[in-house]
Amino acid sequence: MAKFRTAAKALAVEYATAHEMPAARVRVGLTQTALAEAMDTTKSAISSLESAGRHAPSRATIERCVSTVGCEPLVRVPPQK
């Protein structure tokens, strides 16, 4: 169980960021298809990115997507409870 918690913490930033992606995309008026075209990828890749529960997108993919919608990634490191 400890290994699982460690792995989950390591992926927390990627999962949290991916959950913000649909809102950022919609704010700038892009559909998944339009974002995919701007990133030279597929709509299914964007759909996967926006449903991070299935996989953890790489930090590079997140940064590319965030940059495409005109945002900057923000990493927070809250203190442990």
CYANA upper distance limits for C-alpha pairs under 8 A (distance plus 0.5 A):
  1 MET  CA      5 ARG  CA      6.91
  2 ALA  CA      6 THR  CA      6.72
  3 LYS  CA      7 ALA  CA      6.67
  4 PHE  CA      8 ALA  CA      6.53
  5 ARG  CA      9 LYS  CA      6.62
  6 THR  CA     10 ALA  CA      6.79
  7 ALA  CA     11 LEU  CA      6.95
  8 ALA  CA     12 ALA  CA      6.59
  9 LYS  CA     13 VAL  CA      8.48
 11 LEU  CA     15 TYR  CA      6.79
 11 LEU  CA     56 ALA  CA      7.25
 12 ALA  CA     16 ALA  CA      6.50
 13 VAL  CA     17 THR  CA      6.52
 13 VAL  CA     75 VAL  CA      7.35
 13 VAL  CA     76 ARG  CA      8.45
 14 GLU  CA     18 ALA  CA      6.62
 14 GLU  CA     56 ALA  CA      6.59
 14 GLU  CA     57 PRO  CA      6.81
 14 GLU  CA     58 SER  CA      7.58
 14 GLU  CA     59 ARG  CA      7.10
 14 GLU  CA     62 ILE  CA      8.12
 15 TYR  CA     19 HIS  CA      6.89
 15 TYR  CA     52 ALA  CA      6.17
 15 TYR  CA     53 GLY  CA      7.87
 15 TYR  CA     56 ALA  CA      6.66
 15 TYR  CA     57 PRO  CA      8.14
 16 ALA  CA     20 GLU  CA      7.34
 17 THR  CA     21 MET  CA      7.18
 17 THR  CA     62 ILE  CA      7.90
 17 THR  CA     73 PRO  CA      8.15
 18 ALA  CA     22 PRO  CA      8.39
 18 ALA  CA     49 LEU  CA      6.82
 18 ALA  CA     50 GLU  CA      6.09
 18 ALA  CA     51 SER  CA      7.79
 18 ALA  CA     52 ALA  CA      6.47
 18 ALA  CA     57 PRO  CA      8.00
 18 ALA  CA     62 ILE  CA      7.61
 19 HIS  CA     50 GLU  CA      6.80
 19 HIS  CA     51 SER  CA      7.83
 19 HIS  CA     52 ALA  CA      7.50
 20 GLU  CA     24 ALA  CA      6.90
 21 MET  CA     25 ARG  CA      6.58
 21 MET  CA     50 GLU  CA      6.66
 21 MET  CA     65 CYS  CA      8.44
 21 MET  CA     66 VAL  CA      7.84
 22 PRO  CA     26 VAL  CA      6.60
 22 PRO  CA     50 GLU  CA      6.70
 23 ALA  CA     27 ARG  CA      6.55
 24 ALA  CA     28 VAL  CA      7.13
 24 ALA  CA     66 VAL  CA      8.36
 24 ALA  CA     69 VAL  CA      7.17
 24 ALA  CA     71 CYS  CA      8.26
 25 ARG  CA     29 GLY  CA      6.95
 25 ARG  CA     30 LEU  CA      5.94
 25 ARG  CA     31 THR  CA      7.61
 25 ARG  CA     32 GLN  CA      8.31
 25 ARG  CA     35 LEU  CA      8.03
 25 ARG  CA     69 VAL  CA      6.55
 26 VAL  CA     30 LEU  CA      6.14
 26 VAL  CA     31 THR  CA      7.50
 28 VAL  CA     69 VAL  CA      7.07
 30 LEU  CA     34 ALA  CA      6.16
 30 LEU  CA     35 LEU  CA      6.50
 31 THR  CA     35 LEU  CA      6.69
 32 GLN  CA     36 ALA  CA      6.53
 32 GLN  CA     43 LYS  CA      6.20
 32 GLN  CA     46 ILE  CA      6.63
 32 GLN  CA     47 SER  CA      7.53
 33 THR  CA     37 GLU  CA      6.75
 33 THR  CA     42 THR  CA      7.82
 33 THR  CA     43 LYS  CA      5.53
 34 ALA  CA     38 ALA  CA      6.74
 35 LEU  CA     39 MET  CA      6.66
 35 LEU  CA     43 LYS  CA      8.35
 35 LEU  CA     46 ILE  CA      8.04
 35 LEU  CA     68 THR  CA      8.08
 35 LEU  CA     69 VAL  CA      8.42
 36 ALA  CA     40 ASP  CA      6.37
 36 ALA  CA     41 THR  CA      5.39
 36 ALA  CA     42 THR  CA      5.65
 36 ALA  CA     43 LYS  CA      5.80
 36 ALA  CA     45 ALA  CA      8.03
 36 ALA  CA     46 ILE  CA      6.73
 37 GLU  CA     41 THR  CA      6.61
 37 GLU  CA     42 THR  CA      7.60
 38 ALA  CA     68 THR  CA      7.61
 39 MET  CA     64 ARG  CA      8.09
 39 MET  CA     65 CYS  CA      7.64
 39 MET  CA     68 THR  CA      7.54
 41 THR  CA     45 ALA  CA      7.17
 41 THR  CA     46 ILE  CA      8.34
 42 THR  CA     46 ILE  CA      7.17
 43 LYS  CA     47 SER  CA      6.66
 44 SER  CA     48 SER  CA      6.61
 45 ALA  CA     49 LEU  CA      6.66
 46 ILE  CA     50 GLU  CA      6.67
 47 SER  CA     51 SER  CA      6.80
 48 SER  CA     52 ALA  CA      7.16
 48 SER  CA     54 ARG  CA      8.05
 48 SER  CA     55 HIS  CA      8.22
 49 LEU  CA     56 ALA  CA      8.47
 49 LEU  CA     57 PRO  CA      6.62
 51 SER  CA     55 HIS  CA      8.29
 52 ALA  CA     56 ALA  CA      6.15
 52 ALA  CA     57 PRO  CA      7.47
 57 PRO  CA     61 THR  CA      6.89
 57 PRO  CA     62 ILE  CA      7.20
 58 SER  CA     62 ILE  CA      6.86
 59 ARG  CA     63 GLU  CA      6.58
 60 ALA  CA     64 ARG  CA      6.63
 61 THR  CA     65 CYS  CA      6.65
 62 ILE  CA     66 VAL  CA      6.48
 62 ILE  CA     73 PRO  CA      8.32
 63 GLU  CA     67 SER  CA      6.47
 63 GLU  CA     72 GLU  CA      7.98
 63 GLU  CA     73 PRO  CA      6.87
 64 ARG  CA     68 THR  CA      6.70
 65 CYS  CA     69 VAL  CA      7.05
 66 VAL  CA     70 GLY  CA      6.90
 66 VAL  CA     71 CYS  CA      5.71
 66 VAL  CA     72 GLU  CA      6.48
 66 VAL  CA     73 PRO  CA      6.97
 67 SER  CA     71 CYS  CA      5.94
 67 SER  CA     72 GLU  CA      6.73
